[in-house]
Amino acid sequence: MEELLRTNNPVTLSFVESLMREAGIGVLVADQNMSIVEGSLGVIPRRILVESDRLDQARRIVRDAGMENELRE
């Protein structure tokens, strides 16, 4: 799995996760438990990971959704 993006925004997390599932791309939201440990203050961003061999496709989908500023380079 490769990191697609990091964010503390739950709406962004949910939206991107939904886009990936709709495209049939395996997706994992990492660091959710760490966010709970730190008290949900937003200090530790959650990461969206996708299948390594579909990272380019996932990036295209996020760009097409107008969220290119969220992508990790």
C-alpha positions as CSV (number, residue, x, y, z in Angstrom):
1,M,0.0,0.0,0.0
2,E,1.1,3.5,-0.8
3,E,0.2,6.8,0.8
4,L,-2.2,8.9,-1.3
5,L,-2.9,11.7,1.1
6,R,-2.9,12.9,4.8
7,T,-5.6,15.0,6.4
8,N,-7.5,15.7,9.6
9,N,-10.7,16.6,7.7
10,P,-13.2,13.8,8.2
11,V,-15.2,14.9,5.2
12,T,-12.2,14.6,2.9
13,L,-11.3,11.2,4.4
14,S,-14.8,9.9,3.8
15,F,-15.1,11.4,0.3
16,V,-11.8,10.1,-1.0
17,E,-12.4,6.7,0.6
18,S,-15.7,6.6,-1.2
19,L,-14.1,7.5,-4.5
20,M,-11.5,4.8,-4.2
21,R,-14.1,2.1,-3.3
22,E,-16.3,3.2,-6.2
23,A,-13.3,2.7,-8.5
24,G,-12.6,-0.7,-7.0
25,I,-9.3,0.4,-5.5
26,G,-8.3,-1.1,-2.2
27,V,-8.1,1.6,0.4
28,L,-7.1,1.8,4.1
29,V,-7.4,4.8,6.4
30,A,-4.4,4.6,8.7
31,D,-3.7,6.3,12.0
32,Q,-7.4,6.5,13.1
33,N,-6.5,5.0,16.5
34,M,-3.6,7.5,17.0
35,S,-6.1,10.3,16.4
36,I,-8.2,9.0,19.2
37,V,-5.2,8.6,21.5
38,E,-4.2,12.2,21.0
39,G,-7.7,13.3,21.9
40,S,-8.9,14.1,18.3
41,L,-7.2,17.5,18.5
42,G,-6.0,17.1,14.9
43,V,-2.3,16.9,15.7
44,I,-1.8,13.5,14.0
45,P,-3.3,13.5,10.5
46,R,-4.9,10.3,9.2
47,R,-3.5,8.8,6.0
48,I,-5.3,7.2,3.1
49,L,-3.3,4.3,1.7
50,V,-4.2,2.7,-1.7
51,E,-2.9,-0.4,-3.6
52,S,0.6,0.3,-4.8
53,D,-0.1,-0.8,-8.4
54,R,-3.1,1.6,-8.6
55,L,-1.6,4.7,-7.0
56,D,-1.4,6.6,-10.3
57,Q,-5.1,5.9,-11.0
58,A,-6.0,6.9,-7.5
59,R,-4.1,10.2,-7.9
60,R,-6.0,10.9,-11.2
61,I,-9.3,10.3,-9.5
62,V,-8.5,12.7,-6.7
63,R,-7.3,15.3,-9.2
64,D,-10.5,14.9,-11.3
65,A,-12.5,15.5,-8.2
66,G,-10.8,18.8,-7.8
67,M,-8.8,17.9,-4.7
68,E,-5.2,17.9,-6.1
69,N,-4.0,20.1,-3.2
70,E,-4.7,17.2,-0.8
71,L,-2.3,14.8,-2.6
72,R,1.1,13.7,-1.2
73,E,3.9,14.1,-3.6
